[in-house]
Amino acid sequence: MLQVGKKSPDFDMPSTKDMKGLKENVRLSDYKGKFLILFFYPLDFTFVCPTEIKAFNDRYDEFKKAGAEIIAVSTDSVYSHRAWINTPEDKNGLGSLKFPLASDITKDVSRDFGVLIEEKGIALRGLFIIDPEGNLQYQVVHALNIGRSVDETLRVLEAIKTGGLCGADWKPGQKPLQV
């Protein structure tokens, strides 16, 4: 059962890391020693999804500086992902990305992370932070119509990295609670 504080489910998914050949998968083991922001979205070529993906892409360097990598996942194929990335932004495309889109076409990874809507074959908006040892440290799942906050994800990542007690509204740079 998926639970914060336990090992993350393993995964191995086709991805857009190799945009030309689409032959480079992403695996949990690829990110050992780094934090990983793994977020699921419902479908390519939709409306809320590109706002999230572009927002994470715009702030990618902040995640990288914090020692984290990002993977976005949907149940679409890598071919759909590539077409979406290659579609101009004014036509609802993404443009180039600094992180890969992964294809959970088998729906196994979405199921393992507890975000699969079985009857629709798509994922809820689940976001997970996995630590450098492969342990799940954070999870949040949103309804399909609500995007995630990049600011909150960065805040939580930095809070996790302190290893301390970070109260409500704690912000990076502040000291953890002292007990």
NUVO-744616 format. One record per atom (N, C-alpha, C, O): residue number from 0; x negated, y negated, z negated; residue in three letters. Coordinates in steps of 0.2 Angstrom, whole numbers, always signed. Example, Ala and Ser with C-alpha at 12.3 -4.5 7.8 and 13.67 -1.06 7.14 Angstrom:
DOVO    nr    east   north      up   rest
DOVO     0     -66     +28     -39    ala
DOVO     0     -62     +22     -39    ala
DOVO     0     -66     +16     -39    ala
DOVO     0     -71     +17     -42    ala
DOVO     1     -64     +11     -35    ser
DOVO     1     -68      +5     -36    ser
DOVO     1     -64      +0     -39    ser
DOVO     1     -67      -6     -40    ser
This chain:
DOVO    nr    east   north      up   rest
DOVO     0      -4      +6      +0    met
DOVO     0      +0      +0      +0    met
DOVO     0      -4      -6      +0    met
DOVO     0      -9      -7      -4    met
DOVO     1      -3     -11      +4    leu
DOVO     1      -6     -17      +5    leu
DOVO     1      -6     -21      -2    leu
DOVO     1      +0     -23      -4    leu
DOVO     2     -11     -23      -5    gln
DOVO     2     -11     -27     -11    gln
DOVO     2     -17     -32     -12    gln
DOVO     2     -23     -29     -10    gln
DOVO     3     -16     -38     -14    val
DOVO     3     -22     -42     -15    val
DOVO     3     -26     -39     -20    val
DOVO     3     -23     -36     -25    val
DOVO     4     -33     -40     -19    gly
DOVO     4     -37     -37     -24    gly
DOVO     4     -40     -30     -22    gly
DOVO     4     -44     -27     -25    gly
DOVO     5     -36     -27     -17    lys
DOVO     5     -38     -20     -15    lys
DOVO     5     -41     -21      -8    lys
DOVO     5     -41     -26      -5    lys
DOVO     6     -44     -15      -5    lys
DOVO     6     -47     -15      +1    lys
DOVO     6     -42     -17      +7    lys
DOVO     6     -36     -15      +6    lys
DOVO     7     -45     -21     +11    ser
DOVO     7     -40     -22     +17    ser
DOVO     7     -40     -16     +22    ser
DOVO     7     -44     -12     +22    ser
DOVO     8     -34     -16     +25    pro
DOVO     8     -33     -10     +30    pro
DOVO     8     -39     -11     +35    pro
DOVO     8     -40     -17     +37    pro
DOVO     9     -41      -6     +38    asp
DOVO     9     -46      -6     +43    asp
DOVO     9     -43      -8     +50    asp
DOVO     9     -37      -7     +50    asp
DOVO    10     -46     -11     +55    phe
DOVO    10     -43     -12     +61    phe
DOVO    10     -48     -12     +67    phe
DOVO    10     -54     -13     +65    phe
DOVO    11     -46     -10     +73    asp
DOVO    11     -50     -10     +79    asp
DOVO    11     -45     -12     +84    asp
DOVO    11     -41      -8     +86    asp
DOVO    12     -45     -18     +87    met
DOVO    12     -40     -20     +92    met
DOVO    12     -44     -24     +98    met
DOVO    12     -49     -27     +97    met
DOVO    13     -41     -23    +104    pro
DOVO    13     -43     -26    +110    pro
DOVO    13     -43     -34    +108    pro
DOVO    13     -38     -36    +105    pro
DOVO    14     -47     -38    +111    ser
DOVO    14     -47     -45    +110    ser
DOVO    14     -50     -49    +116    ser
DOVO    14     -52     -46    +121    ser
DOVO    15     -49     -55    +115    thr
DOVO    15     -52     -60    +120    thr
DOVO    15     -59     -62    +119    thr
DOVO    15     -61     -67    +122    thr
DOVO    16     -63     -59    +115    lys
DOVO    16     -70     -61    +114    lys
DOVO    16     -73     -61    +120    lys
DOVO    16     -78     -65    +121    lys
DOVO    17     -72     -56    +125    asp
DOVO    17     -75     -56    +132    asp
DOVO    17     -69     -57    +136    asp
DOVO    17     -65     -53    +139    asp
DOVO    18     -68     -64    +138    met
DOVO    18     -63     -66    +142    met
DOVO    18     -63     -63    +149    met
DOVO    18     -57     -62    +152    met
DOVO    19     -68     -62    +152    lys
DOVO    19     -69     -60    +158    lys
DOVO    19     -66     -52    +159    lys
DOVO    19     -62     -51    +163    lys
DOVO    20     -70     -48    +155    gly
DOVO    20     -68     -41    +156    gly
DOVO    20     -63     -38    +151    gly
DOVO    20     -60     -33    +152    gly
DOVO    21     -62     -42    +145    leu
DOVO    21     -57     -40    +140    leu
DOVO    21     -59     -33    +137    leu
DOVO    21     -55     -29    +136    leu
DOVO    22     -66     -32    +136    lys
DOVO    22     -68     -25    +134    lys
DOVO    22     -71     -26    +127    lys
DOVO    22     -74     -21    +125    lys
DOVO    23     -71     -31    +124    glu
DOVO    23     -74     -32    +117    glu
DOVO    23     -69     -32    +112    glu
DOVO    23     -65     -37    +111    glu
DOVO    24     -68     -26    +108    asn
DOVO    24     -64     -26    +102    asn
DOVO    24     -66     -30     +96    asn
DOVO    24     -72     -32     +96    asn
DOVO    25     -61     -31     +92    val
DOVO    25     -63     -34     +85    val
DOVO    25     -61     -29     +80    val
DOVO    25     -56     -25     +80    val
DOVO    26     -66     -28     +75    arg
DOVO    26     -65     -23     +70    arg
DOVO    26     -67     -26     +63    arg
DOVO    26     -70     -31     +63    arg
DOVO    27     -64     -24     +58    leu
DOVO    27     -65     -27     +52    leu
DOVO    27     -72     -26     +50    leu
DOVO    27     -75     -31     +47    leu
DOVO    28     -76     -21     +52    ser
DOVO    28     -83     -20     +50    ser
DOVO    28     -87     -26     +54    ser
DOVO    28     -93     -27     +51    ser
DOVO    29     -85     -29     +59    asp
DOVO    29     -88     -34     +63    asp
DOVO    29     -89     -40     +58    asp
DOVO    29     -94     -44     +59    asp
DOVO    30     -85     -41     +53    tyr
DOVO    30     -85     -47     +49    tyr
DOVO    30     -88     -45     +42    tyr
DOVO    30     -87     -50     +37    tyr
DOVO    31     -91     -40     +41    lys
DOVO    31     -94     -38     +34    lys
DOVO    31     -99     -44     +33    lys
DOVO    31    -103     -45     +37    lys
DOVO    32     -98     -46     +26    gly
DOVO    32    -103     -51     +24    gly
DOVO    32    -100     -58     +25    gly
DOVO    32    -104     -63     +24    gly
DOVO    33     -94     -59     +28    lys
DOVO    33     -91     -65     +30    lys
DOVO    33     -84     -65     +27    lys
DOVO    33     -81     -60     +27    lys
DOVO    34     -81     -71     +26    phe
DOVO    34     -74     -71     +24    phe
DOVO    34     -71     -71     +31    phe
DOVO    34     -73     -73     +36    phe
DOVO    35     -65     -68     +31    leu
DOVO    35     -61     -67     +37    leu
DOVO    35     -54     -70     +36    leu
DOVO    35     -50     -68     +32    leu
DOVO    36     -52     -75     +41    ile
DOVO    36     -45     -77     +41    ile
DOVO    36     -42     -73     +46    ile
DOVO    36     -43     -74     +52    ile
DOVO    37     -37     -69     +45    leu
DOVO    37     -33     -65     +49    leu
DOVO    37     -26     -67     +49    leu
DOVO    37     -23     -66     +44    leu
DOVO    38     -24     -70     +55    phe
DOVO    38     -17     -72     +55    phe
DOVO    38     -13     -69     +61    phe
DOVO    38     -15     -69     +66    phe
DOVO    39      -7     -67     +59    phe
DOVO    39      -2     -64     +64    phe
DOVO    39      +3     -69     +66    phe
DOVO    39      +5     -73     +62    phe
DOVO    40      +4     -69     +73    tyr
DOVO    40     +10     -73     +75    tyr
DOVO    40     +14     -69     +80    tyr
DOVO    40     +12     -64     +82    tyr
DOVO    41     +20     -71     +81    pro
DOVO    41     +25     -67     +84    pro
DOVO    41     +23     -66     +92    pro
DOVO    41     +23     -60     +94    pro
DOVO    42     +23     -71     +96    leu
DOVO    42     +22     -70    +103    leu
DOVO    42     +18     -75    +107    leu
DOVO    42     +18     -81    +104    leu
DOVO    43     +15     -73    +112    asp
DOVO    43     +12     -78    +116    asp
DOVO    43     +17     -82    +120    asp
DOVO    43     +23     -80    +121    asp
DOVO    44     +15     -88    +122    phe
DOVO    44     +20     -92    +126    phe
DOVO    44     +26     -94    +123    phe
DOVO    44     +31     -95    +126    phe
DOVO    45     +26     -95    +116    thr
DOVO    45     +31     -98    +112    thr
DOVO    45     +30    -105    +110    thr
DOVO    45     +25    -108    +112    thr
DOVO    46     +34    -107    +105    phe
DOVO    46     +33    -114    +103    phe
DOVO    46     +30    -116     +97    phe
DOVO    46     +26    -120     +97    phe
DOVO    47     +31    -112     +91    val
DOVO    47     +27    -114     +85    val
DOVO    47     +20    -111     +85    val
DOVO    47     +15    -114     +83    val
DOVO    48     +19    -105     +88    cys
DOVO    48     +13    -101     +89    cys
DOVO    48      +7    -106     +91    cys
DOVO    48      +2    -106     +88    cys
DOVO    49      +8    -109     +97    pro
DOVO    49      +2    -113     +99    pro
DOVO    49      +0    -119     +94    pro
DOVO    49      -5    -121     +94    pro
DOVO    50      +5    -122     +91    thr
DOVO    50      +4    -127     +86    thr
DOVO    50      -1    -124     +80    thr
DOVO    50      -6    -128     +78    thr
DOVO    51      +0    -118     +78    glu
DOVO    51      -4    -115     +73    glu
DOVO    51     -11    -113     +76    glu
DOVO    51     -16    -115     +73    glu
DOVO    52     -11    -110     +82    ile
DOVO    52     -17    -108     +85    ile
DOVO    52     -22    -114     +86    ile
DOVO    52     -28    -114     +85    ile
DOVO    53     -19    -119     +89    lys
DOVO    53     -23    -125     +91    lys
DOVO    53     -25    -129     +84    lys
DOVO    53     -31    -131     +84    lys
DOVO    54     -21    -129     +79    ala
DOVO    54     -23    -132     +73    ala
DOVO    54     -29    -128     +70    ala
DOVO    54     -34    -131     +67    ala
DOVO    55     -29    -121     +70    phe
DOVO    55     -34    -118     +67    phe
DOVO    55     -41    -119     +71    phe
DOVO    55     -46    -119     +69    phe
DOVO    56     -40    -119     +78    asn
DOVO    56     -45    -120     +82    asn
DOVO    56     -48    -127     +81    asn
DOVO    56     -54    -127     +81    asn
DOVO    57     -44    -132     +80    asp
DOVO    57     -47    -139     +79    asp
DOVO    57     -51    -139     +73    asp
DOVO    57     -56    -143     +72    asp
DOVO    58     -50    -135     +68    arg
DOVO    58     -53    -135     +62    arg
DOVO    58     -58    -129     +61    arg
DOVO    58     -61    -128     +55    arg
DOVO    59     -59    -126     +66    tyr
DOVO    59     -64    -120     +66    tyr
DOVO    59     -70    -121     +63    tyr
DOVO    59     -73    -117     +59    tyr
DOVO    60     -73    -127     +65    asp
DOVO    60     -80    -128     +62    asp
DOVO    60     -80    -129     +54    asp
DOVO    60     -85    -127     +51    asp
DOVO    61     -75    -131     +51    glu
DOVO    61     -74    -131     +44    glu
DOVO    61     -74    -124     +41    glu
DOVO    61     -77    -123     +36    glu
DOVO    62     -70    -120     +44    phe
DOVO    62     -70    -113     +42    phe
DOVO    62     -77    -109     +43    phe
DOVO    62     -79    -106     +38    phe
DOVO    63     -80    -111     +48    lys
DOVO    63     -87    -108     +50    lys
DOVO    63     -92    -110     +44    lys
DOVO    63     -96    -107     +42    lys
DOVO    64     -91    -117     +43    lys
DOVO    64     -96    -120     +38    lys
DOVO    64     -94    -117     +31    lys
DOVO    64     -99    -116     +27    lys
DOVO    65     -88    -115     +30    ala
DOVO    65     -86    -111     +23    ala
DOVO    65     -88    -104     +23    ala
DOVO    65     -86    -100     +19    ala
DOVO    66     -91    -101     +29    gly
DOVO    66     -93     -94     +29    gly
DOVO    66     -87     -90     +31    gly
DOVO    66     -88     -84     +30    gly
DOVO    67     -83     -93     +35    ala
DOVO    67     -77     -88     +37    ala
DOVO    67     -76     -88     +45    ala
DOVO    67     -78     -93     +48    ala
DOVO    68     -74     -83     +47    glu
DOVO    68     -72     -82     +54    glu
DOVO    68     -64     -81     +54    glu
DOVO    68     -61     -80     +49    glu
DOVO    69     -62     -82     +60    ile
DOVO    69     -54     -82     +61    ile
DOVO    69     -53     -77     +67    ile
DOVO    69     -56     -77     +72    ile
DOVO    70     -47     -73     +66    ile
DOVO    70     -44     -69     +71    ile
DOVO    70     -37     -70     +71    ile
DOVO    70     -34     -70     +66    ile
DOVO    71     -34     -72     +77    ala
DOVO    71     -26     -72     +78    ala
DOVO    71     -24     -66     +81    ala
DOVO    71     -27     -64     +86    ala
DOVO    72     -18     -63     +79    val
DOVO    72     -16     -57     +81    val
DOVO    72      -9     -57     +83    val
DOVO    72      -5     -60     +79    val
DOVO    73      -7     -54     +89    ser
DOVO    73      +0     -53     +90    ser
DOVO    73      +1     -46     +93    ser
DOVO    73      -4     -43     +95    ser
DOVO    74      +7     -44     +95    thr
DOVO    74      +8     -38     +98    thr
DOVO    74      +8     -38    +105    thr
DOVO    74      +9     -33    +109    thr
DOVO    75      +6     -44    +108    asp
DOVO    75      +6     -45    +115    asp
DOVO    75      -1     -41    +118    asp
DOVO    75      -5     -40    +113    asp
DOVO    76      -1     -40    +124    ser
DOVO    76      -8     -37    +127    ser
DOVO    76     -13     -42    +127    ser
DOVO    76     -12     -48    +127    ser
DOVO    77     -19     -40    +128    val
DOVO    77     -25     -45    +129    val
DOVO    77     -24     -48    +136    val
DOVO    77     -27     -54    +137    val
DOVO    78     -21     -45    +141    tyr
DOVO    78     -19     -49    +147    tyr
DOVO    78     -15     -55    +146    tyr
DOVO    78     -16     -60    +149    tyr
DOVO    79     -10     -54    +142    ser
DOVO    79      -5     -59    +140    ser
DOVO    79      -9     -65    +137    ser
DOVO    79      -9     -71    +138    ser
DOVO    80     -13     -63    +132    his
DOVO    80     -18     -68    +128    his
DOVO    80     -22     -72    +133    his
DOVO    80     -22     -78    +133    his
DOVO    81     -25     -68    +138    arg
DOVO    81     -30     -71    +142    arg
DOVO    81     -26     -76    +147    arg
DOVO    81     -28     -82    +148    arg
DOVO    82     -20     -74    +149    ala
DOVO    82     -16     -79    +153    ala
DOVO    82     -14     -85    +149    ala
DOVO    82     -14     -90    +152    ala
DOVO    83     -12     -84    +143    trp
DOVO    83     -10     -90    +139    trp
DOVO    83     -16     -95    +138    trp
DOVO    83     -15    -101    +138    trp
DOVO    84     -22     -92    +137    ile
DOVO    84     -28     -96    +136    ile
DOVO    84     -29    -100    +142    ile
DOVO    84     -31    -106    +142    ile
DOVO    85     -29     -96    +148    asn
DOVO    85     -30     -99    +154    asn
DOVO    85     -25    -104    +157    asn
DOVO    85     -26    -107    +162    asn
DOVO    86     -19    -104    +154    thr
DOVO    86     -14    -108    +156    thr
DOVO    86     -15    -116    +153    thr
DOVO    86     -17    -116    +148    thr
DOVO    87     -14    -121    +158    pro
DOVO    87     -15    -128    +155    pro
DOVO    87     -11    -129    +149    pro
DOVO    87      -5    -127    +149    pro
DOVO    88     -13    -133    +145    glu
DOVO    88     -10    -135    +139    glu
DOVO    88      -3    -139    +141    glu
DOVO    88      +2    -138    +137    glu
DOVO    89      -3    -143    +146    asp
DOVO    89      +3    -146    +148    asp
DOVO    89      +9    -141    +151    asp
DOVO    89     +14    -143    +152    asp
DOVO    90      +7    -135    +151    lys
DOVO    90     +11    -130    +154    lys
DOVO    90     +12    -125    +148    lys
DOVO    90     +14    -119    +150    lys
DOVO    91     +11    -127    +142    asn
DOVO    91     +12    -122    +136    asn
DOVO    91      +6    -117    +135    asn
DOVO    91      +7    -112    +132    asn
DOVO    92      +1    -119    +138    gly
DOVO    92      -5    -115    +137    gly
DOVO    92      -9    -117    +131    gly
DOVO    92      -8    -122    +128    gly
DOVO    93     -14    -113    +130    leu
DOVO    93     -19    -114    +124    leu
DOVO    93     -25    -118    +126    leu
DOVO    93     -27    -122    +122    leu
DOVO    94     -28    -117    +131    gly
DOVO    94     -34    -119    +133    gly
DOVO    94     -40    -115    +129    gly
DOVO    94     -38    -110    +126    gly
DOVO    95     -46    -117    +130    ser
DOVO    95     -51    -113    +127    ser
DOVO    95     -51    -113    +119    ser
DOVO    95     -49    -117    +116    ser
DOVO    96     -53    -107    +116    leu
DOVO    96     -52    -106    +109    leu
DOVO    96     -59    -104    +107    leu
DOVO    96     -63    -101    +110    leu
DOVO    97     -61    -106    +100    lys
DOVO    97     -67    -104     +97    lys
DOVO    97     -67     -98     +93    lys
DOVO    97     -72     -95     +91    lys
DOVO    98     -61     -94     +93    phe
DOVO    98     -60     -88     +90    phe
DOVO    98     -56     -84     +94    phe
DOVO    98     -52     -86     +99    phe
DOVO    99     -56     -77     +93    pro
DOVO    99     -53     -72     +98    pro
DOVO    99     -45     -72     +96    pro
DOVO    99     -43     -72     +90    pro
DOVO   100     -41     -70    +101    leu
DOVO   100     -35     -67    +100    leu
DOVO   100     -35     -60    +101    leu
DOVO   100     -38     -57    +105    leu
DOVO   101     -32     -56     +96    ala
DOVO   101     -32     -49     +96    ala
DOVO   101     -26     -46     +98    ala
DOVO   101     -20     -49     +96    ala
DOVO   102     -26     -41    +101    ser
DOVO   102     -20     -37    +103    ser
DOVO   102     -18     -31     +99    ser
DOVO   102     -22     -26     +99    ser
DOVO   103     -13     -32     +95    asp
DOVO   103     -10     -26     +92    asp
DOVO   103      -4     -23     +95    asp
DOVO   103      +1     -22     +93    asp
DOVO   104      -6     -21    +102    ile
DOVO   104      -1     -18    +106    ile
DOVO   104      +2     -12    +103    ile
DOVO   104      +8     -10    +105    ile
DOVO   105      -2      -8     +99    thr
DOVO   105      +1      -2     +96    thr
DOVO   105      +5      -3     +90    thr
DOVO   105      +9      +1     +88    thr
DOVO   106      +5      -9     +88    lys
DOVO   106      +9     -12     +82    lys
DOVO   106      +6      -8     +75    lys
DOVO   106      +9     -10     +70    lys
DOVO   107      +1      -5     +76    asp
DOVO   107      -2      -1     +70    asp
DOVO   107      -4      -6     +64    asp
DOVO   107      -3      -5     +58    asp
DOVO   108      -8     -11     +67    val
DOVO   108     -11     -16     +62    val
DOVO   108      -6     -20     +59    val
DOVO   108      -6     -22     +53    val
DOVO   109      -1     -23     +63    ser
DOVO   109      +5     -27     +60    ser
DOVO   109      +8     -22     +55    ser
DOVO   109     +10     -25     +50    ser
DOVO   110      +9     -16     +56    arg
DOVO   110     +13     -12     +51    arg
DOVO   110      +8     -11     +45    arg
DOVO   110     +11     -11     +40    arg
DOVO   111      +2     -10     +46    asp
DOVO   111      -3      -9     +40    asp
DOVO   111      -3     -15     +36    asp
DOVO   111      -3     -14     +30    asp
DOVO   112      -2     -21     +39    phe
DOVO   112      -2     -27     +35    phe
DOVO   112      +5     -29     +32    phe
DOVO   112      +5     -34     +29    phe
DOVO   113     +10     -25     +34    gly
DOVO   113     +16     -26     +32    gly
DOVO   113     +20     -32     +35    gly
DOVO   113     +25     -35     +32    gly
DOVO   114     +18     -34     +41    val
DOVO   114     +21     -40     +44    val
DOVO   114     +25     -38     +50    val
DOVO   114     +28     -42     +54    val
DOVO   115     +26     -32     +52    leu
DOVO   115     +29     -30     +58    leu
DOVO   115     +37     -30     +57    leu
DOVO   115     +39     -27     +52    leu
DOVO   116     +40     -33     +62    ile
DOVO   116     +48     -33     +62    ile
DOVO   116     +49     -27     +67    ile
DOVO   116     +49     -28     +73    ile
DOVO   117     +50     -21     +64    glu
DOVO   117     +51     -15     +68    glu
DOVO   117     +56     -15     +74    glu
DOVO   117     +54     -14     +79    glu
DOVO   118     +62     -18     +72    glu
DOVO   118     +67     -18     +77    glu
DOVO   118     +65     -23     +83    glu
DOVO   118     +68     -22     +89    glu
DOVO   119     +61     -28     +82    lys
DOVO   119     +59     -33     +87    lys
DOVO   119     +52     -31     +90    lys
DOVO   119     +51     -34     +96    lys
DOVO   120     +48     -27     +87    gly
DOVO   120     +42     -26     +89    gly
DOVO   120     +37     -31     +89    gly
DOVO   120     +32     -31     +93    gly
DOVO   121     +38     -36     +85    ile
DOVO   121     +34     -42     +84    ile
DOVO   121     +32     -43     +77    ile
DOVO   121     +35     -40     +72    ile
DOVO   122     +27     -47     +76    ala
DOVO   122     +24     -48     +69    ala
DOVO   122     +27     -55     +66    ala
DOVO   122     +28     -60     +70    ala
DOVO   123     +29     -55     +59    leu
DOVO   123     +30     -61     +56    leu
DOVO   123     +24     -65     +56    leu
DOVO   123     +18     -63     +58    leu
DOVO   124     +24     -71     +53    arg
DOVO   124     +18     -75     +52    arg
DOVO   124     +15     -74     +46    arg
DOVO   124     +16     -77     +41    arg
DOVO   125     +11     -69     +46    gly
DOVO   125      +7     -67     +40    gly
DOVO   125      +0     -69     +41    gly
DOVO   125      -3     -69     +46    gly
DOVO   126      -3     -72     +35    leu
DOVO   126     -10     -74     +35    leu
DOVO   126     -13     -71     +29    leu
DOVO   126     -11     -71     +24    leu
DOVO   127     -19     -68     +30    phe
DOVO   127     -23     -65     +25    phe
DOVO   127     -30     -67     +25    phe
DOVO   127     -33     -69     +30    phe
DOVO   128     -33     -68     +19    ile
DOVO   128     -40     -69     +18    ile
DOVO   128     -43     -63     +15    ile
DOVO   128     -42     -61     +10    ile
DOVO   129     -48     -61     +19    ile
DOVO   129     -52     -55     +17    ile
DOVO   129     -59     -57     +15    ile
DOVO   129     -62     -61     +19    ile
DOVO   130     -62     -55     +10    asp
DOVO   130     -68     -57      +7    asp
DOVO   130     -74     -53     +11    asp
DOVO   130     -73     -48     +15    asp
DOVO   131     -80     -55     +10    pro
DOVO   131     -86     -52     +13    pro
DOVO   131     -87     -45     +12    pro
DOVO   131     -90     -41     +16    pro
DOVO   132     -84     -42      +6    glu
DOVO   132     -84     -35      +5    glu
DOVO   132     -78     -31      +8    glu
DOVO   132     -78     -25      +7    glu
DOVO   133     -74     -35     +11    gly
DOVO   133     -68     -31     +14    gly
DOVO   133     -62     -31     +10    gly
DOVO   133     -57     -27     +11    gly
DOVO   134     -62     -35      +4    asn
DOVO   134     -56     -34      +0    asn
DOVO   134     -51     -40      +2    asn
DOVO   134     -53     -46      +3    asn
DOVO   135     -45     -38      +1    leu
DOVO   135     -39     -43      +3    leu
DOVO   135     -39     -48      -3    leu
DOVO   135     -38     -46      -9    leu
DOVO   136     -40     -55      -2    gln
DOVO   136     -40     -59      -8    gln
DOVO   136     -34     -64      -8    gln
DOVO   136     -32     -67     -13    gln
DOVO   137     -30     -64      -2    tyr
DOVO   137     -24     -69      -1    tyr
DOVO   137     -20     -66      +4    tyr
DOVO   137     -22     -64      +9    tyr
DOVO   138     -13     -67      +3    gln
DOVO   138      -9     -66      +8    gln
DOVO   138      -3     -70      +8    gln
DOVO   138      +0     -72      +2    gln
DOVO   139      +0     -73     +13    val
DOVO   139      +6     -77     +13    val
DOVO   139     +10     -75     +20    val
DOVO   139      +6     -74     +25    val
DOVO   140     +16     -74     +19    val
DOVO   140     +20     -72     +25    val
DOVO   140     +26     -77     +26    val
DOVO   140     +29     -79     +21    val
DOVO   141     +26     -80     +32    his
DOVO   141     +32     -85     +33    his
DOVO   141     +37     -82     +38    his
DOVO   141     +36     -77     +41    his
DOVO   142     +43     -85     +38    ala
DOVO   142     +48     -84     +43    ala
DOVO   142     +45     -86     +50    ala
DOVO   142     +40     -90     +50    ala
DOVO   143     +48     -83     +55    leu
DOVO   143     +46     -84     +62    leu
DOVO   143     +46     -92     +64    leu
DOVO   143     +42     -94     +68    leu
DOVO   144     +50     -96     +61    asn
DOVO   144     +51    -103     +63    asn
DOVO   144     +47    -108     +59    asn
DOVO   144     +47    -114     +60    asn
DOVO   145     +42    -105     +55    ile
DOVO   145     +38    -110     +50    ile
DOVO   145     +31    -109     +51    ile
DOVO   145     +29    -103     +50    ile
DOVO   146     +27    -114     +53    gly
DOVO   146     +20    -113     +54    gly
DOVO   146     +16    -114     +48    gly
DOVO   146     +19    -116     +43    gly
DOVO   147     +10    -111     +48    arg
DOVO   147      +6    -111     +42    arg
DOVO   147      +2    -118     +42    arg
DOVO   147      +0    -121     +47    arg
DOVO   148      -1    -119     +36    ser
DOVO   148      -5    -125     +34    ser
DOVO   148     -12    -123     +35    ser
DOVO   148     -14    -119     +31    ser
DOVO   149     -16    -127     +39    val
DOVO   149     -23    -126     +39    val
DOVO   149     -26    -129     +33    val
DOVO   149     -31    -126     +30    val
DOVO   150     -24    -134     +31    asp
DOVO   150     -26    -137     +25    asp
DOVO   150     -26    -133     +19    asp
DOVO   150     -30    -132     +15    asp
DOVO   151     -20    -129     +18    glu
DOVO   151     -19    -125     +12    glu
DOVO   151     -23    -119     +13    glu
DOVO   151     -26    -116      +8    glu
DOVO   152     -24    -116     +19    thr
DOVO   152     -29    -110     +20    thr
DOVO   152     -36    -112     +18    thr
DOVO   152     -39    -108     +15    thr
DOVO   153     -38    -118     +20    leu
DOVO   153     -45    -120     +18    leu
DOVO   153     -46    -121     +11    leu
DOVO   153     -51    -119      +8    leu
DOVO   154     -40    -124      +8    arg
DOVO   154     -40    -125      +0    arg
DOVO   154     -41    -118      -3    arg
DOVO   154     -45    -118      -8    arg
DOVO   155     -37    -113      -1    val
DOVO   155     -37    -107      -4    val
DOVO   155     -44    -103      -3    val
DOVO   155     -46    -100      -8    val
DOVO   156     -46    -104      +3    leu
DOVO   156     -53    -101      +4    leu
DOVO   156     -58    -104      +0    leu
DOVO   156     -62    -100      -3    leu
DOVO   157     -58    -110      -1    glu
DOVO   157     -63    -113      -6    glu
DOVO   157     -62    -111     -13    glu
DOVO   157     -67    -111     -17    glu
DOVO   158     -56    -111     -15    ala
DOVO   158     -54    -109     -22    ala
DOVO   158     -57    -102     -23    ala
DOVO   158     -59    -100     -28    ala
DOVO   159     -55     -97     -18    ile
DOVO   159     -58     -90     -19    ile
DOVO   159     -65     -90     -20    ile
DOVO   159     -68     -87     -24    ile
DOVO   160     -69     -94     -16    lys
DOVO   160     -76     -94     -16    lys
DOVO   160     -79     -97     -23    lys
DOVO   160     -85     -95     -25    lys
DOVO   161     -75    -101     -27    thr
DOVO   161     -78    -103     -33    thr
DOVO   161     -78     -97     -38    thr
DOVO   161     -83     -97     -42    thr
DOVO   162     -74     -92     -37    gly
DOVO   162     -74     -87     -42    gly
DOVO   162     -71     -88     -48    gly
DOVO   162     -71     -84     -53    gly
DOVO   163     -69     -95     -49    gly
DOVO   163     -66     -97     -55    gly
DOVO   163     -58     -98     -55    gly
DOVO   163     -55     -95     -50    gly
DOVO   164     -56    -101     -60    leu
DOVO   164     -49    -102     -61    leu
DOVO   164     -47    -109     -58    leu
DOVO   164     -49    -114     -60    leu
DOVO   165     -43    -109     -53    cys
DOVO   165     -41    -115     -49    cys
DOVO   165     -34    -116     -50    cys
DOVO   165     -30    -112     -47    cys
DOVO   166     -32    -121     -53    gly
DOVO   166     -25    -122     -55    gly
DOVO   166     -21    -125     -49    gly
DOVO   166     -24    -126     -43    gly
DOVO   167     -15    -126     -50    ala
DOVO   167     -11    -129     -45    ala
DOVO   167     -14    -136     -43    ala
DOVO   167     -16    -140     -47    ala
DOVO   168     -14    -137     -36    asp
DOVO   168     -16    -143     -33    asp
DOVO   168     -24    -144     -34    asp
DOVO   168     -26    -150     -33    asp
DOVO   169     -27    -139     -36    trp
DOVO   169     -35    -139     -36    trp
DOVO   169     -37    -141     -29    trp
DOVO   169     -34    -139     -24    trp
DOVO   170     -42    -145     -29    lys
DOVO   170     -45    -147     -22    lys
DOVO   170     -52    -145     -22    lys
DOVO   170     -56    -145     -27    lys
DOVO   171     -55    -144     -16    pro
DOVO   171     -62    -142     -15    pro
DOVO   171     -66    -148     -18    pro
DOVO   171     -65    -154     -17    pro
DOVO   172     -71    -146     -22    gly
DOVO   172     -76    -152     -25    gly
DOVO   172     -74    -152     -32    gly
DOVO   172     -78    -155     -36    gly
DOVO   173     -68    -150     -34    gln
DOVO   173     -66    -151     -41    gln
DOVO   173     -69    -145     -45    gln
DOVO   173     -70    -139     -42    gln
DOVO   174     -70    -145     -51    lys
DOVO   174     -72    -140     -55    lys
DOVO   174     -66    -135     -57    lys
DOVO   174     -61    -137     -58    lys
DOVO   175     -68    -128     -57    pro
DOVO   175     -62    -124     -59    pro
DOVO   175     -61    -125     -66    pro
DOVO   175     -64    -129     -70    pro
DOVO   176     -55    -123     -69    leu
DOVO   176     -53    -123     -76    leu
DOVO   176     -58    -120     -80    leu
DOVO   176     -61    -115     -79    leu
DOVO   177     -59    -123     -86    gln
DOVO   177     -64    -120     -91    gln
DOVO   177     -59    -118     -97    gln
DOVO   177     -55    -121     -99    gln
DOVO   178     -61    -111     -98    val
DOVO   178     -57    -109    -104    val
DOVO   178     -61    -106    -110    val
DOVO   178     -59    -104    -115    val
